[in-house]
Amino acid sequence: MISKFKKWLGPKEDENYGNHELLDEIQLIEGSFNPMEAADVLLSLIAYKIKFHNVQLLNSEHDESSRIQSEKRIAELKEAKNRVTRLIMEARNRGESLKICSKIRVSTQKD
């Protein structure tokens, strides 16, 4: 399964990422954004992640530790949303744009 996944992702040298094998690194966001664009991009991503964890909470098949993890992650994401909102407002008030760079690292993990 992993080899088919690697093939699908395209060529990439295997790297060690902690105790996991790094399969690929994907550039998700890179560029300069005015405050409105930055708000749209960043707050949409955060909102989607909060929604994902809320759905996980509604899934009755998850155990107590998964529920606690989702609740913790939602709280962290809400705090991130507040921090991003402050950064965007500060940039808007100063007439500045925001440079944003975000990568996704995909690696294997033993369950």
C-alpha positions in Angstrom: 0.0 0.0 0.0 2.7 2.5 0.9 4.6 1.9 -2.3 1.5 2.6 -4.4 0.9 5.8 -2.3 4.5 6.9 -2.9 4.2 6.3 -6.6 0.9 8.3 -6.7 2.6 11.2 -4.9 5.5 11.2 -7.2 9.2 10.8 -6.7 10.6 11.9 -3.4 13.6 10.6 -1.5 12.7 8.8 1.7 13.6 10.8 4.8 13.3 10.1 8.5 10.8 12.4 10.2 11.1 11.6 13.8 10.4 7.8 14.1 8.3 8.0 11.0 9.1 7.8 7.3 8.5 11.1 5.5 6.6 10.3 2.3 6.3 13.8 1.0 6.1 17.5 1.8 3.5 19.5 0.0 3.5 23.3 -0.3 0.0 24.3 0.7 0.2 28.1 0.9 3.0 30.4 -0.2 2.7 34.1 -1.0 1.8 37.6 0.1 -1.8 38.3 0.8 -3.7 41.4 1.7 -5.5 41.2 5.0 -8.9 40.2 3.5 -7.3 37.4 1.4 -5.3 36.2 4.4 -8.4 36.1 6.5 -10.2 34.1 3.8 -7.4 31.6 3.4 -6.4 31.1 7.1 -9.8 31.4 8.8 -11.3 29.0 6.3 -8.7 26.4 7.0 -9.1 26.8 10.7 -12.9 26.6 10.5 -12.7 23.4 8.4 -10.5 21.8 11.0 -12.9 22.8 13.8 -15.7 21.3 11.8 -13.8 18.1 11.3 -13.2 17.7 15.1 -16.9 18.5 15.8 -17.9 15.7 13.5 -15.5 13.4 15.3 -17.2 14.3 18.5 -20.6 13.4 17.1 -19.3 10.0 15.9 -20.5 7.6 18.6 -17.8 5.0 17.6 -15.0 7.0 19.1 -13.7 6.2 22.5 -13.2 8.5 25.5 -9.6 9.4 24.6 -10.5 10.3 21.1 -13.3 12.6 22.4 -10.9 14.3 24.8 -8.3 14.7 22.0 -10.9 16.3 19.7 -12.2 18.7 22.5 -8.6 19.7 23.2 -7.8 20.2 19.5 -11.0 22.4 19.1 -9.9 24.6 22.0 -6.4 24.9 20.4 -7.9 25.8 17.0 -10.2 28.4 18.5 -7.2 30.0 20.2 -5.3 29.9 16.8 -8.3 31.6 15.2 -8.2 34.4 17.7 -4.4 34.8 17.2 -4.8 34.9 13.4 -7.6 37.4 13.6 -5.4 39.7 15.8 -2.5 39.4 13.3 -4.9 40.2 10.4 -6.4 43.2 12.1 -3.0 44.6 13.0 -1.8 44.2 9.4 -5.0 45.9 8.1 -4.6 48.8 10.6 -1.0 49.3 9.5 -1.8 49.0 5.8 0.4 45.9 5.4 0.1 42.6 3.6 0.9 39.2 5.2 3.4 36.7 3.9 2.1 33.2 4.5 4.0 29.9 4.1 2.5 26.5 5.0 3.7 23.0 4.2 2.0 19.7 4.8 4.3 16.8 5.8 2.9 13.3 5.1 4.6 10.4 6.9 3.9 6.8 7.9 2.9 5.8 11.4 2.4 2.5 13.2 -1.1 2.2 14.7 
